[in-house]
Amino acid sequence: MKILKRMISLKVRPNIVTVSKLVEALGRCSPPRIEEARALVAQFQKEKVIPEAHNYILTPLVRCFGSVGDMNGALDVFRRMKKPDVVAINAFMDAAVRCGKPTVALDTFHHYFRSNSTAVYPDVISYAVVIASLLRNGSFPAADKFYREMRVEGILPDKELTDSIIFVMVKGAKRGLSKRDIKFTLTVLRDAESLDWGPGQYEARTRAVRAVTVDRMKSLWNENGSLANLLGEDDDLFKRKGWNKVDSGFRLWGGGRDDPDFRDTSDDDFLQS
């Protein structure tokens, strides 16, 4: 907020990008400064600095309400959008999940991405929100179904989605994994082989999965440990479809690998708790 005050003192008029970043920053505070974010948007809308009901402004506001578990606040802001785009829809689904309303997130996915009335298409973030929610609720077959749908749509999982799936499956191994669970996990692991992992990171995930699957489902793992020949019948999906690479862990907050705040690191805390 000091930067904003400095801009005003210098008579530098903030624009829609400035306001959006400020709202996003307020939402990331601990605790999130929701009332300040709401007041800031209202003030600049009143002063005609930013337009009414603009997705670029309202989307980070949806995230703010989601971060504090205010479902009504998130819904109120989302309803103000005349034509929400995929980023806004993803933010609302994520807010719904954070607020303990996974059914709302699922219904939102169906309405916007499977309805003929909208021209909006899901990306990896859309699927990641739904799949992670289903996994947390123990709905592994449904998560598997969404993942396979994502692959058919030509969307490649990113590292965050990969880790969320492998983490749940590895941690849940004690309850017993079905053949379908293991096949799902191995499919994800194979798909992830082409991602840009740091030194030893992909191998660590391979070892983690092997530890909970090799004894029970040896037939699903070829003799030399490679995943290249697993689930060969699915390979046609790779031949027929390209890949849509989007980084869910950062694009959900509007960044991505091109964001100046993004920093790659060799540190890997996978499976650490």
C-alpha positions, -999 to +999 in steps of 0.1 A: +000+000+000+030+023+005+036+020-033+001+031-040+003+061-017+036+070-034+020+068-068-009+090-057+015+115-042+033+117-075+000+120-093+006+087-111-028+073-119-030+035-112-044+013-139-063-020-140-030-040-138-019-020-107-052-025-089-053-062-098-018-068-084-026-049-052-058-069-047-038-101-053-011-090-028-037-082-001-051-116-006-018-132+000-012-114+033-013-134+065-041-131+074-056-119+041-067-083+042-101-089+026-119-057+037-090-035+024-091-054-009-129-049-012-127-012-003-098-007-028-118-021-057-149-002-047-130+031-044-113+028-078-145+017-095-163+048-080-135+070-093-137+053-128-101+042-125-112+006-133-143-006-151-172-023-133-173-061-133-139-066-150-126-102-148-090-090-143-100-072-111-127-095-098-107-128-102-081-120-075-110-108-053-126-142-057-093-158-045-092-134-015-126-147-003-117-183-010-085-179+011-105-171+042-133-196+035-159-170+027-180-189+001-208-163+000-182-135-007-166-155-035-199-163-051-211-127-049-180-115-067-181-143-093-217-135-101-207-100-110-187-112-139-207-110-171-185-135-190-160-153-167-130-166-185-112-198-177-089-181-152-119-167-133-137-200-134-107-218-121-103-193-092-140-197-083-137-236-083-106-233-062-124-210-037-153-235-035-129-263-027-111-242+000-145-233+015-154-270+018-178-270-011-163-295-036-197-302-051-200-265-061-166-268-078-177-299-097-210-283-108-191-252-120-168-274-141-198-292-157-217-259-163-189-240-179-168-267-196-193-293-206-222-270-215-229-261-251-239-226-239-204-214-232-173-211-254-149-216-225-125-246-224-107-261-194-070-261-190-047-281-167-056-259-137-093-266-142-087-303-141-061-300-113-087-283-090-113-310-095-089-340-095-072-328-063-106-323-046-118-358-056-086-374-044-089-356-010-124-370-007-113-405-016-131-405-050-102-422-068-122-437-097-138-402-104-103-386-103-090-412-127-119-405-151-112-368-151-075-374-156-082-396-186-106-370-200-078-344-196-054-365-216-079-371-244-083-333-246-046-331-252-037-315-219-004-325-203-003-326-165+022-303-148+044-311-119+020-298-092-009-320-105+015-349-108+027-345-072-008-342-058-018-375-074+013-394-065+014-380-030-022-391-023-016-426-038+016-432-020+003-419+014-028-439+009-011-472+001-017-485+037-054-486+031-048-508+000-046-498-036-068-514-062-055-524-096-072-494-110-055-471-085-021-484-093-027-482-131-038-446-126-007-438-107+016-454-132-001-436-160+005-403-143+041-412-136+047-421-172+031-389-184+053-369-161+085-383-174+087-356-201+083-327-176+112-304-166+122-320-133+153-310-113+182-334-108+169-367-092+133-354-087+116-377-112+137-407-100+125-399-064+089-401-075+095-433-094+111-449-063+082-438-042+056-453-065+076-484-070+078-490-033+040-492-030+032-510-062+060-533-073+051-561-048+014-560-056+013-553-093+045-566-108+028-573-140+022-536-146+059-527-144+082-540-170+114-558-160+139-529-164+118-503-145+110-482-175+075-468-179+078-465-217+058-497-224+033-494-196-004-492-206+005-495-243-031-493-254-032-457-242-003-446-264-027-438-293-038-408-272-003-394-275-002-400-313-036-383-319-033-354-295-008-327-288-001-313-254-014-281-238+014-271-213+002-248-185+017-246-150-012-249-126+007-241-094+015-206-106-011-198-132-038-202-106-025-170-091-019-154-125+018-160-129+034-190-145+069-197-156+071-163-173+062-145-141+092-125-127+084-139-092+088-175-104+120-190-092+131-225-101+148-245-073+166-278-070+152-282-035+125-309-035+103-316-005+082-342-021+066-366+005+081-346+033+057-337+061 
